Amino acid sequence: MIDAGANTAEQVRLRVVHETRYEYASPVTLSRQLLHLTPRSTWYQQLTSHRIAIQPLAAETTGGSDYFGNHTSHAVITAPHQSLSVLAESTVQLRTRAFDPDTAAALTWEDVRDLLAAPGTPATLDAAHYLFASPHIALGSPVQAYAADAFASARPLLAAVRELNRRIHDEFKFDSKATSIATPIDEVLELGRGVCQDFAHLMIGCLRSRGLAARYVSGYILTMPPPGQPRLIGSDASHAWVAVYCPGTDGAPGEWIDFDPTNNCVVDRDHITLGWGRDFGDVTPIRGVTLGGGEQALNVQVTVSPQDAIPA
């Protein structure tokens, strides 16, 4: 459905600096950390440079990939420490994404639901991983009810998804203090506020409640400073959005199309993809265990900056 070969638009290059620092109340004698800090390479995103620096130096580091094909790094720090710093620097090239409007109009959401209910191709079998409830996304009646208005009978799939994307943007307030990552989506519905992870979880829950495949995408977004003001270093943050599976017609392969409910947009060249999974828990940027340490304080700074444009 997405024709990468036909794209002649100028590419853009973005650089990300993601700094994470933990301060511990008492010494940590052993730390094991799993990192999802390496952007994926796809047809629309090419990773051109990347490095991760850890202080204190890790005694052991191992690269790999997880079940969903995301890049991972495992680090073991054995030197006693009361602070841990992880710096990830990446540069990616991004090209414009596009989808075929005829395909988008041809498939109703019921068509897609029925196709996914009896998967018979490798693509639909892969999409089936994202049809069901997951640790952070329950599919209860409140979510089903909230999704109902957007998914009228025989409505084209992407028209319904756009409407759901817009409603979440318009009806929920961004509030970094209202929720935590453990807040259930039913509670987010009641509060009417949250952050990008909450809005992504809510939208995914609505889509899955209709029998549609939706995955959680972790990454970054390029933000623009107010006119006349410089770009602030460290003022950006990790971001999250949603990808919905749209099958092709007449046997054509399907594609995942990304929507950002926090910003009410279809994802394009302002978004850098780190990885995807069922929900936040599958792609947490840094997750680990420590021996010792006591209480901890966390500080995260992210800077996304444009580099020179690249002719296609």
N, C-alpha and C positions, 0 to 999 in steps of 0.2 A: 504494500500500500504506500509506503514512503519510498520515493525514488531518489536514492542518494546519488546515483550516477548522473541524474539530470541537474543536480544543484550546481549553479555557477556563481552563486553569491560569494561575496568576499568573506573570508574567514576572519575570526577575531582570536586574539591570544590574551588569556587572562592568567594572572599569577595570584596564588593563594599562600599566605603565611598564617599558619594555625599554631598558636602557642598555648600550651596547657601547663599549669604549674600547681602542684600540690604542696601544701605546707602542713607538717604533722606536729602534734603536740609533744610527741616523744619519738625516739629513734625507731626507724623501721629497719629490721634486720634482714628481711627478704621480701622482694616484690616481684610478682609475676603479672605481666600486663599483655592484653590482647588489643592490638591497634587496628582500626579500620580508618586509615588516614591516607591511603593511596588511591587517587582517582582511577576509575575504570577507563579503559580504552574501548570505544565503540565506533560505529561508522560516523557518528556526528561529533565525537570527542576524541582527540588524540593527546595522550600524555607525552610531553616532550622533555620534561625534566622533573626530577623528584628526589628528595632526600628527607630522612628522618634523623634527628639528633637527640639523644637522650643523655641527661645528666642527673645523677652520676652515670658513668659509662656502664652499659649493660655487660654482664659477664657472658651472656649468650643471647643471640638474636637469630630468629628463624623466619624467613618469608614463606608465604604459601597462599592458599585460597580457601574460602569456605564453601559450604554446600551450594550457595547461590552464585559462585564464581567471582565473588569480591576478593580483592587483594587483602591479605592480612599480614601482620608482623607480630611475632611473639617475642617479648623481651623479658629477661630474667636479670634482676639487679640484686646482687649479693652483698655489696658494700653497705654498711650501716649509713643511713641518711635520714635527715629530717625535712628534706624537700626533694621533689621529683619534678624535673622539667622535661617536656616533650615538645620538640619543635618540628613541624612538618612544613616543608616548602615544596610547592608544585607549580608547574606551568603547563597549561593545556591549550590546545587549539580547538576552536569550536566552529562548526558550520551550521547554517540555518537548517532547521527541521521543517518538514512540510508533509501534509497528508492529502490524499486524493479526495476532493469534496464529493465526487460521485460515489465512491465507496462509503464515505461517511453518511451520505443520504440514503444509501440502499439498505443498510442494515439497521433494523430496529433493535432496541435493547432486548426484546423477547427472542429475536433471532439468535443473538449472541448467547443469551442465557441457555437456550435450548441446545445450541451447538456445544457449549461447555459442559452441559449435563451428560453428554455422551461423547467424551473426547476420543478422537480417532487418529490424530496426527501428532507428530512430535511437538509441534508448537502448542496445540491445545493441551497436550499432556503436561507440558511445562507450566502452562497457565493455570492448570488445576491446583498447583501448589498454593495459589493465592485466592482460592475460592472460599476458604473456611475461616472460622474464628481462630484467633491466635492469642498468645498470652496478654497482649495489650489491647486487643480488639474483640470485644464480645458482640454478638449479633442478636441483642435482645429486642423486644417490641418497641422501645423508644426510638432506637435507630431506624427500625423498619418504618415506623410512622413518619419520621422526619424525611425519609427518602421518598415517600409516596407521591408528593406533589410533582416532583421533577420527572418521575417515571410514569407518565400517563401511557395508556395503552397505545401500542403501535408507534410510539415516538422514536425517531432515529436515535441510535445509541449516543453519538457524540453531542447531539442537541441536548439530550437529557443530562449528560455529564457536565456540559457547560453550564446548564441551569443550576445543578447542584453546586458546582464550583462557585458560581456567583452568589448563591444564597448563603453559603457559609461565610464568604467574604463580607457580605452586607449585614448579616444578622449576628455575627460574633465579633467581640472587641478583642484586640490584641492586648494582653495584660500579662506581663512576665511574672507577676507575683501571685496570680490567681490559682495556678495549678503546679503540680510536679509531674514527673514522667509516670508516676504511679497512679495519677488521677484517672478513674474509669471514664470512658466516653459518655456514659449515661450522665455522669456528674458534670462533664463539660457541657452537655446539652442543657442541664438545669442552670448552670452558671451563666451561660451565654458569653463566655470569655475564655481565653487561654493563649497558647503560643502556637507556632507553626507545627510542632509535633502533634499537638492536640487536634488541630484542624485537619491535618493529614490522616490521623487515626479515625476521626469522625467521618471523613469522606470515604475512606476505605471501608469502614463498617457499613455505611449506607450502600455502597456498591456491592459488597459481598452479600448483603441482606437481600439483594435482588438477583442473586445467582451469577454475578459478574466477577471477573478476575481483576483484582487490584493489588498493586504492591506498593510498599513504602519505599521512597527514594530519599537517601541522605546525601547532602552536599552543601553547596554554598551558592549565594546569589550576589551578583554585582549590584551594589546600591550606589545611587548618585547623590552627592552632597547638594545642599541648597545652592541656588545660583550665586556665584561670586564668592563661595566659601571653599576652602581646600578640602580634599578628601582626608578624613581623619584616620590615622593609623591605629589599628587594633579595635576599631569601633564596630566592625561587622560581626557576624555570628554564624554558627552552623545553621543550616536551613533544612527543611524537609518539605516534600510534596508527594504527589500521587501519580502513579502510572496505571492506566486502564488498558486491558487487552482488547484489541479490535481485530477480528479475523478479516482476512481478505475475501474477496468474492470470486466465484468461478475457479476455485482451487488455488488462488493466489495466496502466498504466505501472509499471515497476519503481522501486526506490529503493536508495540506498546506506545501509547500516546500519553505524554506527561502534562498534568494540570497542577497549578499552584493555587490552592484556595486562599492562602494568606494574601496573595496579590491579585487574585482573580484574573489569571492569565494562563494561556497555553505556554508551556515551557519552551524556551528557545535559547539564544546565545548568551543570555545573562546568567544561566544556571550551570554550575559545574557539578557533575555527578560523581560522588564518592562510591556509592554502592546501593544495593537494594535488597529487600527481604520482605518478610511478612509484616513486620512492624519494627519500631525503634530498637527493640531488644536484639534483633538480628544484625544490626549495623551500628551499634554504639561506638562512637569514635575511639574511646579508651575505656576498657573494662578490665578489672583485675582483682587480685587479692594481695594483701600485705600481712606480714607477721610483725605485730607491734604497730606503733604509730599513734594510737589513741584517736582523739578527735582530729579532723582534718579540715583545711580550708582550700577551696578550689578557685582558681582564677583562669579564665579562658579569654584570649584575645585572638581575633581573626581579622585579617586584612585581605580584601580582594581588590586587585587593581588591574586596569587595562594596560596591555602592552601594545606594540604597534600592530595595526591591521595587516592581514596577509592576503595578497591576491589569490584567488582560487586557481 
